[in-house]
Amino acid sequence: MKIYLKKLKLRLKNTIIDKTLTYASETWILTKRDRKQINVFERKVYRRILGPVYDKEKEKLENINQ
């Protein structure tokens, strides 16, 4: 069930948020700061939809260092 909800949320993100965010974007002049802000917003949306990501390799490295 959770997989279907994530797929639905990703689909909504792709159809609604992306379209709204890029409306008339061909007329924009983007600076590095603007691009960075758009990327940050997009990562926040993905984190909100997908939740935390568990990385076994990273945890192994953290345990070794402690």
N, C-alpha and C positions, 0 to 999 in steps of 0.2 A: 504494500500500500504506500509506504514512504517513497519508494522509487517512482511511483506514478505521480505523487505530489511534486517531487523534485523536477521530474520531466515537464509537468504542467507549468511550474513556476519558471523554469528555464525558457519554455516556449513563450510564456507571457512576457518575459524579459526581452526576448528577441523580437517579438512583434510589437509590443507597446513602448517599452522604455527606450529601446534602440532607435525606433522610428521618431519618437518625441525628441530624444537627445540630438539626433542628427538632422532635424527638420531645417531645411534651407542652409545646410552646412556648406554647400558649395560657394556661398557668398561670404563665409567667415574667413578671417585672417587669424590663424592660430599661432600663438607663441608657444615656446617650450612650456611655460607655466600653465597655459590653457590645456595643452596635451596632457601634462602631468595630472591636472585636476580631473580631467575626463577619465584617465586611467585609474586614478584613485577611486573615483565614484564607481566605476565598473567593477573593480575588485571588491569594494564593499558590498555591492549587490550580489556578486557571486558568493562571497563569504556568508552573507545572510541566507541565501538559498541553500547552499551546499553544506553549511555548518563547518565545524572544525575538521581538519584533515589530519589523520594519524599517520605519522611517518616512522616506520620501524627503524629504518637506518639512522635517522636523526636521534631517536631515543637511545640507540646503541652507543652513538658517539657521546651523548650527554652522560650516560652512565659511566663510560670510560673516564671522562674528564672529572667526575666527582669523586 
